[in-house]
Amino acid sequence: MSFCSFSKENTKSGKTLIDNIFIQNYLPDAPDQAVKVYLYGLYLCQNSEFSLDLSAFSEILKIEQKEVIDCFKFWDEYGIVSIISESPFAVHYYPLSDSTAKYRRFNPEKYSEFSKQVQLIITERMISVTEFNEYFTLMENTSLKPDALLLIIKYCAGLKGNNIGYKYILTVAKEFISRGITTVDLINKELDGYFVSSGELSDVFKALKTTKSPDIEDMQLFKHWTEKLGFEHSFIIEVVKITKSKTIKKLDKSIEELYSNKCYTVEEAKNYFALKKERFELCSEISKKLGLYIEVLDNVLSTYVSPWLSMGFDKNTLLFIADYCFRKNKRTYELMNDTVNKLYKLGLITVQSITLFIEQHNKNDEFIEKILAYAGTQRKANAWDRENLENWRSWNFTDDMILEAAKRSSHTSNPIAYMNSVLSNWKSQGVFTVKELDRVSAPQTTAKTVHFENERTYSSNELDELLKRFEDFKV
């Protein structure tokens, strides 16, 4: 017969599988070896035909006998097994049920003084078995000692009152443990810093106009602001006033924002938040111009408006562009961004430069339509026409010469193409005024090509030589 067996109660229950209660309540927090020992012992209980002693059990699991015993003692503390004999070693497994408590049984002598002191600190309620077990388990599983935990409990009770809940105490204790603050000396040193700063933090809470009392997280934030970021207590109070913060979280966000933007004085903070307010107002105005309603403008500011301002566009120019985009049915920030970038590439970043550009554009279109009329064509100006006009003017032709070329092209099948030929011929002969036209012969046209009088012809070999020497057109 194996040294592991079911108790009478468990035999009656007839359970042969691993109970879900064990998986849900015990397995996640248990040491790996303890789980291994429990499950194999359960296996032996289910299969009574196997007869193992402690030595064989240890050998099969490849775990030292002392460690096997320690694992069963671990489960014994939770009350789900019982070590009924030390020699020979024997264990009974107990049934699990929904009412099974997941608490370790501790030696009452070990924590008796601690328990008395905790109840003297938390005077407004009785401490439950559940709460005591949470404290005991924390101390058993960490390096935190009773005197150190009592200091933390006393501090928390001073912050939150003598009926403070144990979950808050555990949260604070675990935070201390995570930073390696587990001895009486280290905790005293940490709390001394809190108490020194508590008066200043109280001033911050008064400025916030909140009825909430500062807690450990608030104190840690205050230490972060003053020690790590290097801000003075008076500066933090001023930030509360400037931002009109109502909560510690909003204040923390503002202080971190100032730090990341290299604002270290009250004057710099005022200027930063004033500019930020103006920029949010500008975002709102642009949105209205575009016919948009956007409740949260942070993304609009960071993605579009701030980059536009950094490119040199000012408020009036951006509102002018927004109005233009609305009229042209470009009613999104993405489409407005395309327009802004195009203007920037053209060097147009003020209202004046943009309006002058538009006026010139309109004048050019009016002149192009006049050219088309002279050439006998009735249509609106297009991009190709504008490109041609820009080229003709770059050849140093006056508007009178351009119109003269249009007149001479009026009876051709493609007047604009013919104008290019005429003006190119004049340019090659150095003729740039109307008075000089008498000494120039007009180009002759055929159905397919345009030829000029005295035009030189080239053989294939000559053309090849010309192309070899030609590198590229220089604009």
Secondary structure as UniProt FT lines:
FT   STRAND          4..6
FT   HELIX           8..13
FT   HELIX           20..21
FT   HELIX           22..26
FT   HELIX           27..29
FT   HELIX           32..46
FT   TURN            48..49
FT   HELIX           54..61
FT   HELIX           65..78
FT   STRAND          81..86
FT   TURN            87..88
FT   STRAND          89..93
FT   TURN            98..99
FT   TURN            108..111
FT   HELIX           112..121
FT   HELIX           129..141
FT   HELIX           146..160
FT   TURN            162..163
FT   HELIX           166..178
FT   TURN            179..180
FT   HELIX           184..208
FT   HELIX           216..223
FT   HELIX           224..228
FT   HELIX           233..243
FT   HELIX           248..260
FT   TURN            261..262
FT   HELIX           266..290
FT   HELIX           298..300
FT   HELIX           301..305
FT   HELIX           306..310
FT   TURN            311..312
FT   HELIX           315..327
FT   TURN            328..329
FT   HELIX           333..345
FT   TURN            346..347
FT   HELIX           351..374
FT   TURN            375..376
FT   HELIX           383..394
FT   TURN            395..396
FT   HELIX           399..407
FT   TURN            408..411
FT   HELIX           415..428
FT   TURN            429..430
FT   HELIX           434..439
FT   STRAND          444..445
FT   STRAND          450..451
FT   TURN            453..454
FT   HELIX           460..469
//
